[in-house]
Amino acid sequence: MERLRKQIDFIIEIDKLKDIFRQSVLTGTRRNENDAEHSWHITIMAMLLKEHFIDPEVDLFKAMKMTIIHDLVEIYAGDTFCYDDDGHLDKEFRERESASRLFSILPEDQEREMWELWEEFESRSTSESKFAACLDRMQPLLLNSMTEGHTWKRPEVTKEKILERNSILKDHAPKMWEYINEVIEDSVAKGYILR
């Protein structure tokens, strides 16, 4: 029963992810997207877009585990806007502290698995982590293109920064890279990206 109690405690604790709001807004309501919605969305994307990833042997299940858990650390660390240079100065520290607090709720073997998945995602050193990172980059780009560049209109966001942030797709998902370049060019033409 102790193992089950720990697992249920973790399940209850991660419900807090639904209350961590991101900078992106939803396409229908313009409400800020929460982390749980983002994680769900990119996990579905993993199922659908695997065929466009350069490594046909990528372990889809492992990549999906990364997409669904990678932002759990934001429960305590909060969301850091991807173009906020100052916010990134202590992001790793905040997220590691959060991971330690959160993952320690679980039984030891599952705590270890969470750490391994999260660290692998952060390292982008395997096919699975690169695939997950491609999806994590592409999803907010799609939301921005459908919401008239909602977060792109901030002063620190430029076309070059958007391309740089999404450049992981160039080598690992070339068709998706080509597609997002079209989306970016269209967004520039429509005035969604200001500079």
Secondary structure, DSSP 4 states (H G I P E B T S, - for coil): -HHHHHHHHHHHHGGGGGG-EEEEE-TTT-PEEEHHHHHHHHHHHHHHHGGGSS-TT--HHHHHHHHHHTTTTHHHH----TT-TTTTTTHHHHHHHHHHHHHTTS-HHHHHHHHHHHHHHHHT-SHHHHHHHHHHHHHHHHHHHHTTSTTTTSTT--HHHHHHHTTHHHHH-HHHHHHHHHHHHHHHHTTSS--
